[in-house]
Amino acid sequence: MDRDRTLLTPGPLTTSLRTKLAMLRDWGSWDADFNAVTAGVRARLLDIVHGQATHTVVPLQGSGTFSVEAAVATVVPRDGHVLVPDNGAYCKRAARLTQLMGRRASVLPQAEDAPVSAAQVEERLRADVSISHVVLIHCETGTGVHNPLEQVAEVCQRLGRGLIVDAMSSFGALPIDARSLRFDALVAASGKCLEGVPGMGFVVLRREVLERCAGHSQSLAMDLHEQWQYMEKTGQWRFTPPTHVVVALGEAITQYVEEGGQPARLARYADNCATLVDGMAALGFQPFLAPAVQAPIIVTFHAPADLAYDFARFYAAVKARGFLLYPGKLTTLETFRVGCIGAIGRNQMREAVAAVADAMREMGIASGKPAASVAR
Ligand SMILES: *Cc1c(COP(=O)(O)O)cnc(C)c1O
């Protein structure tokens, strides 16, 4: 097969031809032409969350996790104390990296199939005044659950605590408005809902917070305050930038704006998600989450109870038909995940469901129905 497979994953994801073609040039990292691309990308990322008056965008080389780690180490003082409400794998990752950065981290366990409870976050913050910051995962990509960013931000503002948001899998698709939502740092990356290629993250930081962050980070390469200062002074990245990734992101943002920005992106993903869930339901598959708490980003499905099902064989059979699925991330239940994001639409989702149906026939799976014990 010489055609690229369609990636039904939460990044890297399927990109448009225009975005791929943008990577066919070489750029000098010191050159004014490339500095203009960086400045344009930073400004347009800030526009997406309406942060021009109050915030700044600091990009960072690496995958998204590098930027989460950098945001925690830059924003949280070394004697800070971070609360991480935990309803999934990316929450656990954020708590672990906070600890590894030498900051105190406390976890607030939450049910995996429900949004984080803002009331429980408030209770915990009231009970422990040593907690200086909350780290919230906006869309927990481990399951696909949509966490209540507005409510948690309101609690943090009211109680005077900092807020760091991992908006990796929601930025650009779910609405985020820095004019009405108070956060210190909000982290995302090139290769998710903006439909660029992977290789850089970026952090939207409240300027009055960032100004006070000098010396917090114990890392040379991942200090966002230093990266910001250097970039403001020189227009350049401190260390070798991922030039092709930055240029591709610029091209992807141009297409994002042409499509109609955040509302259009959300509408397309919601349509992808509905097409997927309806098509899979007709085959007997059941999502792990209730529709009301499902973000239209990635859907976790229960594995079929049929004895002929085996994820590795199922994955290979669907791949042979042109689509890449994603494994499940739950420890106690057998599941698999299907992404709704990327430069794809309703037709690709219909074709993906047809590929699943065909793979089932080949494997002798009569139905996608899960075991009765997990049915909602
Ligand atoms: C993708 C993602 C990340 C970053 O993962 P990387 O593999 O480092 O790119 C972090 N948080 C969430 C919620 C994500 O979806």
The ligand as a MOL file (V3000), in Angstrom:
LIG
                    3D

  0  0  0     0  0            999 V3000
M  V30 BEGIN CTAB
M  V30 COUNTS 15 15 0 0 0
M  V30 BEGIN ATOM
M  V30 1 C -0.6490 13.7310 23.8740 0
M  V30 2 C -0.8150 14.1810 25.2700 0
M  V30 3 C 0.2890 14.5820 26.0510 0
M  V30 4 C 1.6950 14.5680 25.5270 0
M  V30 5 O 2.1120 13.3320 25.1280 0
M  V30 6 P 3.4490 13.2050 24.2720 0
M  V30 7 O 3.5120 11.7470 23.9820 0
M  V30 8 O 4.5610 13.6780 25.1040 0
M  V30 9 O 3.2670 14.0620 23.0550 0
M  V30 10 C 0.0620 15.0470 27.3190 0
M  V30 11 N -1.1860 15.1170 27.8360 0
M  V30 12 C -2.2560 14.7420 27.1210 0
M  V30 13 C -3.6010 14.8740 27.7540 0
M  V30 14 C -2.1220 14.2610 25.8310 0
M  V30 15 O -3.1930 13.8970 25.1110 0
M  V30 END ATOM
M  V30 BEGIN BOND
M  V30 1 1 1 2
M  V30 2 1 2 3
M  V30 3 2 2 14
M  V30 4 1 3 4
M  V30 5 2 3 10
M  V30 6 1 4 5
M  V30 7 1 5 6
M  V30 8 2 6 7
M  V30 9 1 6 8
M  V30 10 1 6 9
M  V30 11 1 10 11
M  V30 12 2 11 12
M  V30 13 1 12 13
M  V30 14 1 12 14
M  V30 15 1 14 15
M  V30 END BOND
M  V30 END CTAB
M  END
